[in-house]
Amino acid sequence: MLWPNGIGLSPAGNRAYMSDYARAHVVAMGLDGGGRTVFAELPRGSADGLAVDVEGGVWVALGDAGAVARFDAGGALDAVVDAPADFVSSLSFRGTDVVITTVGALFRARSEVAGVPVAEAAI
């Protein structure tokens, strides 16, 4: 990884996904870091934050492309949604609500697919 950024877990919790901002792709690997492969190449922009849905879809903020992409569980590009912003930095789920962070604004959208629940953490 040249510039690791967003990270998420598969619905089964046995694979990790990590975006590489500099290389504009998403890597998939086992939880021990083994079996690392390029999961998806971005259609445009930079690979910033990411989130995973219950179908195994990986959603990636496309940074300076001002959009979000969804890749299906096999890594094929499923959709690209443009945002009214110059830079989309990350996204997260709360059920089927999607919160999208950008430089200068925060957006809320709705998805037909819920996100993978993330355990609460305390720091």
C-alpha positions in Angstrom: 0.0 0.0 0.0 1.4 3.3 -1.0 -1.1 5.6 0.7 -3.6 3.5 2.7 -6.9 5.2 3.6 -10.4 3.8 4.0 -10.9 0.4 5.6 -13.8 -1.9 5.9 -14.7 -5.6 6.6 -16.7 -8.0 4.5 -20.2 -9.0 5.8 -18.8 -12.3 7.1 -16.0 -10.4 8.8 -13.3 -12.6 7.2 -11.9 -10.1 4.6 -10.6 -6.6 4.9 -10.8 -3.9 2.2 -8.5 -0.9 2.1 -8.4 1.9 -0.3 -5.0 3.1 -1.7 -5.4 6.8 -2.4 -2.2 7.1 -4.5 -2.9 4.1 -6.7 -6.6 4.7 -7.1 -7.6 1.1 -6.2 -9.1 -1.0 -3.4 -7.2 -4.0 -2.0 -8.8 -7.0 -0.4 -7.0 -9.3 2.0 -7.4 -11.8 4.8 -7.5 -10.4 8.4 -3.9 -11.5 8.8 -2.9 -9.4 5.8 -2.4 -12.5 3.6 -3.9 -13.2 0.3 -3.7 -9.5 -0.7 -5.2 -8.8 -4.2 -6.4 -5.7 -6.0 -10.2 -5.9 -5.5 -11.2 -2.9 -7.7 -9.7 -0.2 -9.9 -11.4 3.2 -9.6 -13.1 4.6 -12.8 -11.8 8.1 -11.9 -10.5 10.1 -9.0 -8.6 9.0 -5.9 -9.5 6.2 -3.5 -10.4 7.9 -0.2 -12.8 6.6 2.5 -14.9 3.4 2.0 -17.8 1.5 3.5 -19.2 -2.0 2.9 -22.8 -3.0 2.5 -24.6 -6.3 3.6 -24.4 -7.7 0.0 -20.6 -7.4 0.1 -20.7 -4.2 -2.1 -17.8 -1.9 -1.4 -18.5 1.8 -1.7 -15.6 4.2 -2.2 -15.3 8.0 -2.0 -13.7 9.1 -5.3 -11.9 12.1 -3.7 -11.2 14.7 -6.4 -13.7 13.2 -8.8 -16.5 14.5 -6.6 -18.4 11.1 -6.6 -19.0 7.8 -4.8 -18.6 4.4 -6.6 -20.1 1.1 -5.6 -18.4 -2.2 -6.5 -20.2 -5.5 -6.2 -18.9 -8.3 -4.1 -16.8 -9.5 -7.0 -15.1 -6.1 -7.6 -17.0 -5.1 -10.7 -18.1 -1.5 -10.9 -21.9 -1.3 -10.1 -22.6 2.4 -10.0 -21.0 5.9 -9.8 -23.0 8.7 -8.1 -21.8 12.3 -8.5 -22.0 14.6 -5.6 -22.4 18.4 -5.7 -18.9 18.8 -4.3 -15.4 19.1 -5.6 -14.0 16.5 -3.2 -15.7 13.5 -1.6 -13.7 12.3 1.3 -15.6 9.5 2.9 -19.0 7.8 3.6 -20.6 5.7 6.2 -23.8 3.8 6.8 -26.5 3.7 9.4 -28.8 1.1 8.2 -29.9 2.3 4.7 -28.9 5.9 5.4 -25.6 6.9 3.8 -23.7 9.9 5.2 -21.2 11.3 2.6 -18.5 13.7 3.8 -17.0 16.2 1.4 -14.8 19.3 1.6 -17.3 21.9 2.7 -20.5 19.9 3.1 -22.1 16.8 4.7 -24.8 14.9 2.7 -27.3 12.2 3.7 -28.7 9.8 1.1 -30.7 6.6 1.1 -29.5 3.2 -0.2 -31.6 0.2 -1.2 -29.0 -1.9 0.6 -28.0 -1.5 4.3 -24.4 -1.1 5.4 -22.6 -3.7 7.4 -23.1 -2.9 11.0 -20.0 -1.6 12.7 -19.4 -2.3 16.4 -19.2 0.7 18.7 -15.8 1.5 19.9 -14.5 3.7 22.7 -11.1 5.4 22.7 
